[in-house]
Amino acid sequence: MKWLLVAAMAIVVAAQGKTTQDGVYTDGQATRGEQTYAKACASCHAADLSGSGQAPALGDADFNKEWDGQPLSDLFDRIHATMPADAPGTMKPEEVADVMAFIFAKAHIRSGAADLPSDSAALKLITYAAPKP
């Protein structure tokens, strides 16, 4: 039992300080996310993520300012609960994580070796770090 506690503590310590700049998604996940984005998001947020009407841009300076320093779980939970606007809450958790990976790829945040988790608790341990111009 003690080893389990030690292992859990090691995971938490390793995850602390992890940001989007640490390569938290894969290229394959971003490709899947692009397909989901095209079906569920582009009609409001535009194909190039520039936003339109009431739908905000998903990669501009305002987006970066709003999410910089926030845990990815906050972004995940917002997308999962409120998107798409015409059918809120219908995206599967894996689709939400894939769309987030696509958004990160479009923002030129580097990819890594593992998919972005589709679990809010795991995403709480990763912070959005806005790309530097």
N, C-alpha and C positions, 0 to 999 in steps of 0.2 A: 504494500500500500504506500509505503514511504517513497518508493521509486517512482510511483505514479505521480505523486505530488512534485517530486524533483523534475520529472519530465515535463509536466504541465508548466512549471515555473520557467524552465528553459525555453519552452515555446513562446511564452509571453515575453520574456526578455528579448528573444531573437526578433520578435515581431515589433517590439516597441521601436519607434523611430522610423519605421518603414513608410516610404512615401511612393507616390506614383513615379517618381524619378528613379526608382529602383527596379524598373522593368516588371510590372505586376500583371501583365497580360501577354498573350501570345499573338503573333501575326495571324494565325488561323482563327483565333477567337475574334479578332478585329474584322476579318473577312466575313465570318458568320454574322457579326454585328452589323456590318454594312448591309447585308441582305435584310435583316430584321428592321433596321432603320428605314430602308427604302419602303418597306411595306407599312410600318406602323408610325413612323415619325416624320418622314420627309414632307408629307402633305402640309404639315403645319410649320415645321422648323426649317424647311427648305432642304434640297438635296445637298447643298454645300454647308449646312448647319448655320446659315446666316440669320435664320429666324424670319418670321413674317407676321404682320398683324400683332396679335396678342402673344404669339409664341416667341419666346426669347431666342437669341442666338446661343449656340452650344459650344462656343470655343473662342469667343471674343474676349476683350479685356474685362467687360462686365461679368461674364461667366467666371473668368479666372479670379476676379476680385471677390465674388460671392462665395466661391468654393475653396479658395486658398486656405490651407490650414484646417479644413474640415475633414472629419473622418468620411471615408467613402461610403460608409453605411448610410449617412444622411442623404447623399445623392441617390444611392440605390433605393432607399425606402421611398423617397419622393417620386422617383420614376415608377417604381412598382405600384404605388398606391394611386397615382394620378394620371398615368399615361397608358395608352394613348388617350387624348382628350375625349374622343368619341366613344371610348370603351375602357374607362379607368379600371386598373387592377387586373386586366386580362392577360398581360404579358407574364410569361413564366419567369421564375427567378433566373434561369439560365439565359433567357433572351435579354433580360435587363442587364446582366453582367456583360453579355456580348455587345450590346449597344454601348455600354460604357467603354468597353475596349475600343470600339470604333471611334468614339468621341476622342479618346486619348490618342489614338493613332493619327487622327486628323489634326490634333494639336501638336503633333511631332514629339509626343512623349514616347520614349523608346520602349520597345517591347522586351519581354523576357522569356524565360523557359517554361513558365507555368501559367495556366489560365487564371484570370481574375476569378476569385471565388464568387459563387452565387448565393452566399449565406451572409446575412446582415451582421451576425456576430463576428465572423472572420473579417469582414470589411471594416468593422469598427477599429481594427488594429492598423489600418492603412490610411494615411493622410493624403489628401489632395495637395500636391505641390505644383503651383502654377508654373508653366514653362517660362523660362526667362527669354525676353526678346533678343 
